[in-house]
């Protein structure tokens, strides 16, 4: 679904935020911030679409490893990836809905 003007502005602001998991870990991001869309019942449209997004780096979002690094090294340095180990990610950083609530507060304050 195409983003509205307000949603496009939100996504632009979101991409300027740091990865939430990297901030928690206290590490510098291995890659640029991406917008992770929450998915409920298998569809973005049930989750809030472009309004239900959180900032994650490529590792935490999609499990994309740095060149020359293996998954175990990435996990040891950066913590669990949402794409690869969702249960561990949620235990470490909170649920996607809780993270969304935090992001929304940050975006409202800026």
Secondary structure, DSSP 4 states (H G I P E B T S, - for coil): -PPPHHHHHHHHHHHTSPPHHHHHHT---SS-EEEEEP-BTTBGGGTTGGGSEEEEEHHHHH-PPPTT--HHHHHHHH---TTT-HHHHHHHH--HHHHHHHHHHHHHH-
